[in-house]
Amino acid sequence: MSNTSPDNVRVPAASAEQQLPVSPASPERRLPPRRSPLRRVAGVLAAVLALFGLGTLAAVLLLSLQGQAVAPWLVAASLYALPLAFLLMAGLVIDGIRRRRRG
């Protein structure tokens, strides 16, 4: 055991911050990456396709429940818009994971 008081052994927090250099690549000072316009367009397109697909699916269901004839283009729109929106969103998620891991 030492006879040195704890105040003499410990470095105050303010002086410890001054002693440690902060590298420009530290995570606290890193600027957020810029989003490319292509990703923004793909995200908006995926959202619009998803809303359009859900709207057409709701219209198909409502018309079918009322016993009315459903236009074939309405059924085709819901069958193609929703999977396409899903694939676009999945691609954006995979791209985001890939970009985050690359750093």
C-alpha positions in Angstrom: 0.0 0.0 0.0 1.1 3.5 -0.7 0.8 6.6 1.4 -0.1 8.7 -1.6 -3.6 10.3 -1.4 -6.1 9.4 -4.1 -6.2 13.0 -5.2 -2.6 12.9 -6.1 -2.9 9.7 -8.1 -6.0 10.4 -10.2 -6.0 12.7 -13.1 -8.9 15.1 -13.2 -11.3 14.6 -16.1 -10.7 18.0 -17.6 -7.0 17.5 -17.8 -7.4 13.9 -19.1 -9.4 15.2 -22.1 -6.6 17.7 -22.8 -4.0 15.0 -22.7 -5.7 12.6 -25.1 -5.6 13.8 -28.8 -8.8 13.4 -30.7 -8.3 11.9 -34.1 -10.4 13.3 -37.0 -11.7 9.9 -37.8 -13.2 9.3 -34.3 -16.9 8.2 -34.4 -18.0 11.2 -32.4 -16.8 13.7 -35.0 -17.5 11.8 -38.1 -19.9 13.6 -40.5 -23.0 11.6 -41.6 -22.7 10.2 -45.1 -24.5 12.0 -47.8 -27.4 10.2 -49.3 -27.2 9.8 -53.0 -30.1 11.0 -55.2 -30.5 7.5 -56.6 -31.2 6.0 -53.2 -33.7 8.8 -52.4 -35.5 8.3 -55.7 -35.6 4.5 -55.1 -37.0 5.0 -51.6 -39.7 7.4 -52.8 -40.6 5.1 -55.7 -40.8 2.1 -53.3 -43.1 4.0 -51.0 -45.3 5.2 -53.8 -45.5 1.7 -55.3 -46.4 0.2 -51.9 -49.2 2.8 -51.3 -50.5 2.3 -54.8 -50.4 -1.5 -54.5 -52.2 -1.4 -51.2 -54.8 1.0 -52.6 -55.5 -1.2 -55.6 -55.6 -4.3 -53.4 -58.2 -2.6 -51.1 -60.2 -1.6 -54.2 -60.1 -5.2 -55.5 -61.2 -6.5 -52.2 -64.0 -4.0 -51.8 -65.3 -4.5 -55.3 -65.2 -8.3 -54.9 -67.1 -8.2 -51.6 -69.8 -6.0 -53.2 -70.2 -8.6 -56.0 -69.1 -6.2 -58.7 -66.8 -7.1 -61.6 -63.2 -6.1 -61.0 -61.2 -4.7 -63.9 -58.2 -6.9 -64.8 -55.8 -4.0 -64.8 -56.7 -3.3 -61.1 -55.8 -6.9 -60.2 -52.6 -6.8 -62.2 -51.6 -3.5 -60.7 -51.9 -4.9 -57.2 -50.1 -8.1 -58.1 -47.1 -6.3 -59.6 -46.9 -3.1 -57.5 -46.6 -4.8 -54.1 -43.8 -7.3 -54.9 -41.9 -4.6 -56.8 -42.1 -2.2 -53.9 -41.0 -5.1 -51.6 -37.9 -5.8 -53.8 -37.0 -2.1 -53.9 -37.2 -1.8 -50.1 -35.3 -5.0 -49.6 -32.6 -3.7 -51.9 -32.4 -0.4 -50.0 -32.1 -2.3 -46.7 -29.3 -4.5 -48.0 -27.5 -1.5 -49.5 -27.8 0.3 -46.2 -26.3 -2.7 -44.3 -23.5 -3.0 -46.9 -22.7 0.7 -46.7 -22.7 0.7 -42.8 -20.4 -2.3 -42.6 -18.0 -0.8 -45.1 -17.8 2.3 -42.9 
